[in-house]
């Protein structure tokens, strides 16, 4: 098995969500984990699959420039992508990390991310324990970077949340969608290209597979366009 590192692509919110889901659904072989870092064609917000659209709209910034809004196929809270570093990881069925409990896969991926940040001088760590106050934290109707929960990546000295993620499991494997809030790293001048390389190296170590730069997989353009259209539709985004 290998860790396939896909090329960086820019997309709208619906397109990025569609591609992440199709990468989970379309595996020509179950011998590779897939990783991609991607950018946003315009300012964007995404929100968790189970969130209510009325809550989401009430949290959106007033007077902001036009932005994309899309419901994710994964859970989690409302995420502002205007200043984040976004990635996804697809682990096929049968890999040991895919078979672990959600908290453990969440922890392993975030420990790799925190290690890569520390290599860039950011005082990052995973939040080690759940606090009593976490019980009162908004769950599926939360706002992602307002507070850190168990195994989120936080700034060690300030306690500020740096990175979070959301997961979806199905018969094909595990989709992990992650977001790193760049302003939370503080004044440290991060070389984001070096961080990306270090993060991939740490993921490869955690997954116990070699990382291999890989061309974009053969996914039907019609299928991408069809699912993008669905993810952009009121029927998808306003279903709850």
C-alpha positions as CSV (number, residue, x, y, z in Angstrom):
1,X,0.0,0.0,0.0
2,X,1.1,3.6,-0.7
3,X,0.1,7.1,0.3
4,X,-0.8,8.8,-3.0
5,X,-0.2,12.5,-2.9
6,X,-2.5,14.1,-5.5
7,X,-1.8,17.5,-7.2
8,X,-3.2,20.6,-5.7
9,X,-6.4,21.8,-7.4
10,X,-8.6,24.9,-7.0
11,X,-12.4,24.6,-6.9
12,X,-15.6,26.0,-5.7
13,X,-17.1,24.8,-2.5
14,X,-19.5,22.3,-4.1
15,X,-16.8,21.0,-6.5
16,X,-14.3,20.5,-3.7
17,X,-16.9,18.6,-1.6
18,X,-17.9,16.5,-4.6
19,X,-14.4,15.5,-5.4
20,X,-13.6,14.5,-1.8
21,X,-16.6,12.3,-1.8
22,X,-15.9,10.8,-5.2
23,X,-12.3,10.0,-4.0
24,X,-13.9,7.9,-1.3
25,X,-16.4,6.2,-3.6
26,X,-14.0,5.5,-6.6
27,X,-11.2,3.2,-5.8
28,X,-9.8,1.2,-8.8
29,X,-7.8,-0.7,-6.2
30,X,-7.8,-0.9,-2.4
31,X,-4.0,-0.6,-2.2
32,X,-3.5,3.2,-1.7
33,X,-4.4,5.9,0.8
34,X,-5.1,9.2,-1.0
35,X,-4.1,12.7,0.2
36,X,-4.9,16.0,-1.3
37,X,-4.4,19.6,-0.3
38,X,-6.7,22.0,-2.2
39,X,-7.5,25.6,-2.6
40,X,-10.7,27.6,-3.0
41,X,-11.7,29.4,-6.2
42,X,-13.5,32.1,-4.1
43,X,-14.2,32.7,-0.4
44,X,-16.1,29.8,1.0
45,X,-17.8,28.3,4.1
46,X,-18.7,24.7,4.5
47,X,-20.8,23.1,7.3
48,X,-21.4,19.6,8.7
49,X,-23.8,17.1,7.2
50,X,-26.1,17.2,10.2
51,X,-26.2,20.9,10.8
52,X,-29.4,22.9,10.4
53,X,-29.3,25.5,7.6
54,X,-31.1,28.1,9.8
55,X,-28.3,27.9,12.4
56,X,-25.6,28.1,9.8
57,X,-27.0,31.2,8.1
58,X,-27.3,32.9,11.5
59,X,-23.6,32.5,12.1
60,X,-22.3,33.7,8.7
61,X,-20.6,37.1,8.7
62,X,-22.8,40.1,7.8
63,X,-21.5,42.3,5.0
64,X,-18.8,39.8,3.9
65,X,-17.8,39.6,0.2
66,X,-19.8,37.1,-1.8
67,X,-18.8,33.5,-0.9
68,X,-19.7,29.9,-1.6
69,X,-21.6,27.9,1.0
70,X,-21.9,24.1,0.9
71,X,-23.0,21.2,3.2
72,X,-20.1,18.7,3.6
73,X,-20.5,14.9,3.3
74,X,-18.8,14.7,6.7
75,X,-19.9,15.9,10.1
76,X,-18.5,18.7,12.2
77,X,-19.2,22.4,12.5
78,X,-19.3,25.5,10.3
79,X,-15.8,26.2,8.8
80,X,-14.6,29.5,7.4
81,X,-12.2,28.6,4.5
82,X,-11.1,32.2,3.7
83,X,-7.8,31.9,5.6
84,X,-7.4,28.2,6.1
85,X,-5.2,25.4,4.8
86,X,-7.6,22.6,3.7
87,X,-6.9,18.9,3.0
88,X,-8.6,15.6,2.8
89,X,-7.4,12.0,3.3
90,X,-9.1,8.9,2.0
91,X,-8.2,5.6,3.7
92,X,-9.5,2.4,2.1
93,X,-11.4,-0.3,3.9
94,X,-9.1,-2.7,5.6
95,X,-6.2,-0.4,6.5
96,X,-5.5,-0.6,10.3
97,X,-6.2,3.1,10.8
98,X,-9.5,2.9,9.0
99,X,-10.6,0.0,11.3
100,X,-9.8,2.0,14.5
101,X,-12.4,4.0,16.4
102,X,-13.1,7.5,15.1
103,X,-11.3,9.1,18.1
104,X,-8.1,7.2,17.3
105,X,-8.0,7.9,13.6
106,X,-8.7,11.6,14.5
107,X,-5.9,11.6,17.0
108,X,-3.3,9.9,14.6
109,X,-4.0,12.4,11.8
110,X,-3.8,15.4,14.0
111,X,-0.7,14.2,15.8
112,X,1.0,14.1,12.3
113,X,-0.2,17.6,11.6
114,X,1.0,18.9,15.0
115,X,4.4,17.4,14.5
116,X,4.7,19.0,11.0
117,X,3.7,22.4,12.5
118,X,6.3,22.1,15.3
119,X,9.0,21.5,12.6
120,X,8.0,25.0,11.3
121,X,8.4,26.5,14.8
122,X,4.7,26.5,15.8
123,X,4.1,25.4,19.4
124,X,1.4,22.9,18.4
125,X,0.0,19.9,20.2
126,X,-3.1,17.8,20.2
127,X,-5.6,18.5,23.0
128,X,-4.9,15.6,25.3
129,X,-8.0,15.2,27.4
130,X,-11.7,16.1,27.2
131,X,-12.6,18.8,29.8
132,X,-15.9,18.9,31.7
133,X,-16.8,22.1,29.9
134,X,-16.7,20.2,26.6
135,X,-20.0,18.5,27.5
136,X,-21.6,21.9,26.9
137,X,-19.9,22.6,23.7
138,X,-22.1,22.8,20.6
139,X,-21.8,19.5,18.8
140,X,-23.1,19.2,15.2
141,X,-24.4,22.8,15.4
142,X,-21.0,24.2,16.4
143,X,-18.6,26.7,14.8
144,X,-15.4,24.9,14.1
145,X,-12.7,27.2,15.5
146,X,-14.5,28.7,18.5
147,X,-13.3,26.0,20.9
148,X,-11.1,23.0,20.8
149,X,-12.3,19.5,21.6
150,X,-10.5,16.2,22.3
151,X,-7.5,15.7,19.9
152,X,-7.9,18.9,18.0
153,X,-4.6,20.7,17.3
154,X,-4.1,23.6,19.6
155,X,-1.4,26.2,20.4
156,X,0.3,24.8,23.5
157,X,0.9,28.2,25.3
158,X,-2.3,30.0,24.2
159,X,-4.7,27.0,24.0
160,X,-6.2,28.4,20.8
161,X,-7.5,25.9,18.3
162,X,-5.4,25.6,15.2
163,X,-6.8,22.6,13.3
164,X,-9.9,20.4,13.3
165,X,-11.5,17.8,11.1
166,X,-14.5,15.7,10.3
167,X,-14.9,12.1,9.2
168,X,-17.2,9.9,7.2
169,X,-17.0,6.1,7.1
170,X,-18.8,3.8,4.6
171,X,-18.2,0.5,2.9
172,X,-15.4,1.9,0.9
173,X,-13.3,3.3,3.8
174,X,-12.8,6.6,5.6
175,X,-12.9,10.2,4.4
176,X,-11.2,12.7,6.7
177,X,-11.7,16.4,5.8
178,X,-9.3,18.7,7.7
179,X,-8.9,22.5,8.1
180,X,-6.0,24.4,9.6
181,X,-6.8,28.0,10.6
182,X,-3.7,29.9,9.5
183,X,-4.2,33.0,11.8
184,X,-4.1,30.7,14.8
185,X,-0.4,29.8,14.3
186,X,0.4,33.3,15.7
187,X,3.4,35.3,14.5
188,X,5.4,32.3,13.4
189,X,6.4,32.7,9.7
190,X,5.4,29.3,8.4
191,X,6.7,28.0,5.1
192,X,3.5,26.4,3.9
193,X,5.2,24.4,1.2
194,X,7.7,22.9,3.7
195,X,4.8,22.3,6.1
196,X,2.9,20.4,3.4
197,X,5.9,18.2,2.7
198,X,6.5,17.6,6.4
199,X,2.8,16.8,7.0
200,X,2.8,14.2,4.2
201,X,6.0,12.6,5.7
202,X,4.4,12.4,9.1
203,X,1.2,10.9,7.6
204,X,3.2,8.3,5.8
205,X,4.9,7.4,9.1
206,X,1.6,7.1,10.9
207,X,0.1,5.1,8.1
208,X,3.2,2.9,7.7
209,X,3.2,3.4,4.0
210,X,5.6,5.3,1.6
211,X,4.4,8.6,0.1
212,X,4.3,8.7,-3.7
213,X,3.4,11.8,-5.8
214,X,0.6,10.6,-8.1
215,X,-1.2,12.0,-11.1
216,X,-4.9,12.9,-10.8
217,X,-7.1,9.7,-10.8
218,X,-9.4,9.0,-13.7
219,X,-12.7,10.2,-12.4
220,X,-15.4,10.9,-14.9
221,X,-15.9,14.6,-15.6
222,X,-19.7,13.9,-16.0
223,X,-19.7,12.3,-12.5
224,X,-17.9,15.3,-11.0
225,X,-20.2,17.8,-12.7
226,X,-23.3,15.8,-11.6
227,X,-22.3,15.6,-8.0
228,X,-21.1,19.2,-7.9
229,X,-24.5,20.3,-9.2
230,X,-26.2,18.3,-6.5
231,X,-24.0,19.8,-3.8
232,X,-24.7,23.3,-5.0
233,X,-28.5,22.7,-5.0
234,X,-31.0,24.0,-2.4
235,X,-32.2,20.4,-2.0
236,X,-28.8,19.4,-0.6
237,X,-27.9,22.5,1.4
238,X,-31.3,23.1,2.9
239,X,-32.3,19.5,3.6
240,X,-32.2,20.2,7.3
